[in-house]
């Protein structure tokens, strides 16, 4: 378990911008999930790729609905971090005490990998192809 005392010294090394690009929710039926989140919460559709994937606007956060073909996490919801370089992010994750669950692979829209933080939470890292 990592040290729980916060580091009070700011990291002065310039870091590339990293952000949570989306929150991934695996679903069995993308169209039905789009309808549910639209009807229940009023989320608008940003992008859809048939029954593979849909991105919904959740007010500054993207809710990514991944159909079975795009479910890289094995049915586990996960925060997805958009990074400049997936390989470098995986190295940093393992050096910080995390683990790689699925090595980087080229998907239809990006390069992506699946990792786990030291507390067992699944995370996706992705970047441009």
N, C-alpha and C positions, 0 to 999 in steps of 0.2 A: 504494500500500500504506500503510495507516495506521501511525502512529508506534507502535513496539512497546515503548516505555518506558512502564511503568504510571504513571498519574496518582496521585501520592501524596496529593493533596488531595481529601478526600471531597466529593462533591457535596452541598451543603447544601440544595438546592432540593427541596422535598417532591415525591416521585414517586408516581403512582398505582401500586397493586399490579399487577405483571405477573408471569405465571408461564408455564412451559411447560405447556400444558393437555394436550397429547398428543404422541405421536410417530406421524406418519402413514405408513402403509405402503399404497401402492396394490396391489390384488390383482384378478385376473380373476374369482375366484369367492369371494365373501364367506363362504358357508357352509363351503366346503372350508378356507378360511384359519382360520376360527373353530375348526374341528375340529383342524387342525394345531397351532395354538398352545395349545389345550386339552390335546391328547394329548401334545405334546412338552414343554410347560412347565407344565402345570397351571393356565393362566390362566383365570379365570372371566369369564363374559359379564356386562357391566354394562348394555349397551344394544344393541339391534339395530334397524335400519330395513330389513327385507327384504334384498334383494340389493344395496342401495345402500351400507350402512355398518354397521359393528359396532364397539363400544368394549369392550376387554377390560381387566380389572384386572391390571396387571403390578406389584403391590406398591407402590402409591403413584404410579405413572405409568400413564397410559392408553395402550394400544396401539390406535390407530385404524386399522381396516381399511377402506379406501375402495374400493368397487367402481368399475367404469368410469364410471358416471354421476356419482359423487362425486369422482373423481380430478382434483383441481384442479392438480396439479403435473406432469402429463404423465408419470406413471410413476416419479417420483423420490421416494424417502423423504425426509421433512422433519420437523424439530421444528416444532410449532405453538404459537405464543405467544398466550395469551388476554390481550387488552388492553381497557381501558375504552372506547377510541375508535379504530376502525380507521383512519380518515382521518388522525388525529394521529400514529398509529404509522407510517404510510407516509411522512408528511412527515419524521418523525424519522429513519427509515431512510435516506431520500435525502440528508438533511442530513449524516448520519454517513458517507456514502460508499457506501451500498448502492443498489440499483435496484429499481424496481417492475416485476415481470414480468406481473402480472395485476391490474388495478384491483379495488377492492372490489366485490363482488357479493353480493346477498342469496341465501343458500342456504336449504334447507328448515329448518335449525336455527339458523343464525347468519349474520352478515355476515362475509365472508372475502376475503382477498386473498393474492397470492403475491408474494414479493420474493426478492432475492438479497443476501447480505452481500458485503462487498468482496472476499472470497476465493472467491466463486463458489458458496457453499452456498445451496441453496434453503431458504426458510423460509415458513411460512404464518402470517399474523396473522389473528385472528378475535375477534369480540366479539358481544354481544347484538344482536338485531335491533331 
